[in-house]
Amino acid sequence: MNYPSSTGEERAASPAPAPSPGSGILEALAAERAGPIAGVLLAAGLSSRMGRNKLLLPFSEVSVLRHVARVAASSGLDPLLVVLGHDRARAEKELAGLAYLPVENSRYPEGIHTSLSAGFSALPEGAAAAVVVLADMPFVTARMLCELMARFRAKTARLVLSSYGGVLAPPTLYGRELFAELRALGKGCGREVVKRHREEALLLEQPPQALQDLDEPEDLASIPGRKGVSSDEG
């Protein structure tokens, strides 16, 4: 009896595996997270505790404001929105030549929550997320900002928090789904959003020394002898 040879015999193609129920959702989420991540730099405050405009003080061979804006821009935040209010003309002079979009906050005397709302109201529609940066935290580096963005793109959390030895403080990344909440906030700023979504947030440990900000005259004593990290060093 002759048996058909299997050599060269055409075989039916195996059916392609059916996609898992959640694969389409995950693909859509990944595509959305590949979009631009904006920066919201809050620089409108009165510096009331300092007694003078702390953002115009010298730091790392430039002003505090220019240094922080340069670091934020170098990290890849796009676009970089800078919320201005107090001493706006002088602040814009310090920012000359940098790639940023100015956002005016005429309500800045009412508190930082008005700057947060103004910044998030001005975000472009296509932004996948936004990172809030405080202009009086000059020891935050571009590397820290890049790590926040990388964590957001690699995971599914809508919120990425910076922790300094257990203390939560900016920079903070908010996914697009949270923008409406931030635009509508009253006093309490982003703390209320963080509180509501804390269980679904990612926590990123940051260098404790980067937490230092400039609020009171005593804080200035730490600047001499300490070089800020330049934007190209990250």
C-alpha positions as CSV (number, residue, x, y, z in Angstrom):
1,M,0.0,0.0,0.0
2,N,1.3,3.4,-0.9
3,Y,1.1,6.1,1.7
4,P,1.2,9.8,0.8
5,S,4.5,11.4,1.6
6,S,4.5,14.3,4.1
7,T,7.4,15.9,2.3
8,G,6.3,19.2,0.7
9,E,2.8,18.5,1.8
10,E,0.8,21.7,2.4
11,R,-0.4,22.0,5.9
12,A,-3.3,24.0,7.1
13,A,-2.2,27.2,8.8
14,S,-2.9,27.3,12.5
15,P,-5.5,29.8,13.5
16,A,-4.2,33.0,15.0
17,P,-4.7,33.2,18.7
18,A,-7.7,35.3,19.7
19,P,-6.7,38.6,21.3
20,S,-7.2,38.8,25.0
21,P,-10.2,40.8,26.1
22,G,-8.1,43.6,27.5
23,S,-5.4,43.8,24.8
24,G,-7.2,46.6,22.9
25,I,-7.5,48.7,26.0
26,L,-3.9,48.2,26.9
27,E,-2.8,49.1,23.3
28,A,-4.9,52.3,23.4
29,L,-3.5,53.2,26.8
30,A,0.1,52.7,25.6
31,A,-0.6,54.8,22.5
32,E,-2.0,57.6,24.6
33,R,0.9,57.6,27.0
34,A,3.3,57.9,24.1
35,G,1.9,61.4,23.6
36,P,3.6,64.6,24.8
37,I,4.0,65.3,28.5
38,A,3.7,69.0,29.4
39,G,5.3,70.9,32.2
40,V,3.5,73.4,34.5
41,L,6.0,75.6,36.2
42,L,4.5,77.6,39.0
43,A,6.2,80.9,39.3
44,A,3.5,83.5,40.1
45,G,3.8,83.8,43.9
46,L,4.5,86.8,46.1
47,S,7.4,85.4,48.1
48,S,5.8,86.9,51.1
49,R,7.8,84.9,53.7
50,M,11.1,85.7,51.9
51,G,10.4,89.4,51.9
52,R,11.7,89.8,48.3
53,N,11.2,88.0,45.1
54,K,13.1,84.7,45.7
55,L,12.9,83.6,42.1
56,L,15.2,86.5,41.0
57,L,17.9,85.6,43.5
58,P,21.2,84.2,42.0
59,F,21.6,80.5,41.7
60,S,24.1,78.5,39.7
61,E,25.3,81.6,37.8
62,V,21.7,82.6,36.8
63,S,18.5,83.4,38.7
64,V,16.6,80.7,40.5
65,L,13.7,81.1,38.0
66,R,15.9,80.8,34.9
67,H,17.7,77.8,36.4
68,V,14.6,75.9,37.2
69,A,12.9,76.7,33.9
70,R,16.1,75.6,32.0
71,V,16.2,72.3,33.9
72,A,12.5,71.7,33.1
73,A,12.9,72.5,29.5
74,S,15.9,70.3,29.1
75,S,14.0,67.3,30.5
76,G,11.8,67.1,27.5
77,L,8.6,68.5,29.0
78,D,6.7,69.7,25.9
79,P,5.3,72.3,26.0
80,L,6.6,74.0,29.1
81,L,4.0,76.4,30.6
82,V,5.2,78.9,33.1
83,V,2.5,80.5,35.2
84,L,3.4,84.1,36.0
85,G,1.8,86.8,38.2
86,H,3.9,88.7,40.7
87,D,6.7,90.7,39.1
88,R,5.7,89.3,35.7
89,A,7.8,91.7,33.6
90,R,11.0,90.9,35.5
91,A,10.3,87.2,35.4
92,E,9.8,87.3,31.6
93,K,13.1,89.1,31.3
94,E,14.8,86.3,33.2
95,L,13.2,83.7,30.9
96,A,14.2,85.4,27.7
97,G,15.5,83.0,25.1
98,L,14.0,79.8,26.7
99,A,11.4,77.7,25.0
100,Y,8.2,78.2,27.1
101,L,4.6,79.4,27.0
102,P,3.7,82.1,29.4
103,V,0.4,81.7,31.3
104,E,-0.9,84.8,33.2
105,N,-2.5,84.3,36.6
106,S,-4.1,87.6,37.7
107,R,-5.5,85.9,40.8
108,Y,-2.0,84.9,42.2
109,P,-2.5,86.9,45.5
110,E,-5.2,84.3,46.4
111,G,-2.8,81.5,46.6
112,I,-1.0,78.8,44.7
113,H,-4.2,76.9,43.9
114,T,-5.1,79.7,41.4
115,S,-1.8,79.1,39.6
116,L,-2.4,75.4,39.4
117,S,-5.8,75.9,37.9
118,A,-4.5,78.5,35.4
119,G,-1.7,76.2,34.3
120,F,-4.0,73.2,33.8
121,S,-6.6,75.3,32.0
122,A,-4.0,76.3,29.5
123,L,-2.7,72.8,28.6
124,P,-2.9,71.7,25.0
125,E,-5.6,69.2,24.2
126,G,-3.1,66.5,23.1
127,A,-1.1,66.4,26.3
128,A,-1.0,62.8,27.8
129,A,0.1,64.1,31.2
130,A,1.6,67.1,32.9
131,V,4.3,67.5,35.5
132,V,4.0,70.2,38.1
133,V,7.3,71.9,39.0
134,L,7.7,74.6,41.7
135,A,10.0,77.5,40.7
136,D,11.4,77.7,44.3
137,M,12.8,74.1,44.3
138,P,16.2,74.7,42.4
139,F,17.7,71.3,43.5
140,V,15.2,69.3,41.4
141,T,17.1,67.9,38.4
142,A,16.2,67.0,34.8
143,R,17.0,63.4,35.6
144,M,14.3,63.4,38.3
145,L,11.8,64.8,35.8
146,C,12.7,62.3,33.2
147,E,12.3,59.4,35.6
148,L,8.8,60.6,36.5
149,M,7.9,60.6,32.8
150,A,9.4,57.2,32.2
151,R,7.5,55.6,35.1
152,F,4.2,57.1,33.7
153,R,4.8,55.7,30.2
154,A,5.8,52.3,31.4
155,K,2.9,51.8,33.8
156,T,-0.9,52.4,34.0
157,A,-1.0,54.7,37.0
158,R,-2.7,58.1,36.5
159,L,-0.5,59.8,39.1
160,V,3.2,59.6,39.8
161,L,4.4,61.1,43.1
162,S,7.8,62.2,44.3
163,S,8.7,61.0,47.8
164,Y,11.6,62.4,49.8
165,G,12.2,60.0,52.6
166,G,8.4,59.7,53.1
167,V,7.6,63.4,52.4
168,L,5.5,63.9,49.3
169,A,6.3,67.0,47.3
170,P,6.7,68.2,43.7
171,P,7.5,67.4,41.0
172,T,4.3,65.5,40.5
173,L,2.9,64.0,37.4
174,Y,-0.8,64.0,36.7
175,G,-2.3,61.9,33.9
176,R,-4.8,63.5,31.5
177,E,-7.8,61.9,33.3
178,L,-7.1,64.2,36.3
179,F,-6.8,67.5,34.4
180,A,-10.5,68.4,35.0
181,E,-10.1,67.9,38.7
182,L,-7.1,70.2,38.9
183,R,-8.8,72.9,36.8
184,A,-11.7,73.0,39.2
185,L,-9.8,73.0,42.5
186,G,-10.2,75.5,45.2
187,K,-7.9,75.9,48.1
188,G,-5.9,72.7,48.9
189,C,-4.3,72.6,45.4
190,G,-3.2,69.3,44.2
191,R,-3.2,67.8,47.7
192,E,-6.9,67.0,47.3
193,V,-6.3,65.2,44.0
194,V,-3.4,63.2,45.5
195,K,-5.6,62.3,48.5
196,R,-8.4,61.0,46.3
197,H,-6.2,59.0,44.0
198,R,-3.4,58.0,46.4
199,E,-4.2,54.3,46.2
200,E,-3.7,54.3,42.4
201,A,-0.5,56.3,42.4
202,L,3.0,55.3,41.7
203,L,5.6,56.5,44.2
204,L,9.1,57.5,43.1
205,E,11.8,57.9,45.7
206,Q,13.8,61.1,45.0
207,P,17.1,62.4,46.6
208,P,16.2,63.9,50.0
209,Q,18.5,66.9,49.4
210,A,16.4,67.9,46.4
211,L,13.4,68.7,48.6
212,Q,15.0,71.9,49.8
213,D,13.1,75.0,48.7
214,L,13.5,78.7,49.2
215,D,10.8,80.1,51.5
216,E,12.4,82.1,54.2
217,P,15.6,84.2,54.5
218,E,17.3,81.4,56.5
219,D,17.0,79.1,53.5
220,L,19.5,81.3,51.6
221,A,22.3,80.2,53.8
222,S,22.4,76.9,52.1
223,I,23.0,78.3,48.6
224,P,26.6,79.6,48.9
225,G,29.0,76.8,48.4
226,R,26.4,74.6,46.8
227,K,26.2,74.6,43.0
228,G,22.9,73.8,41.4
229,V,22.9,71.1,38.8
230,S,22.9,72.7,35.4
231,S,20.3,71.8,32.8
232,D,22.7,69.8,30.7
233,E,23.9,67.8,33.6
234,G,20.4,66.7,34.6
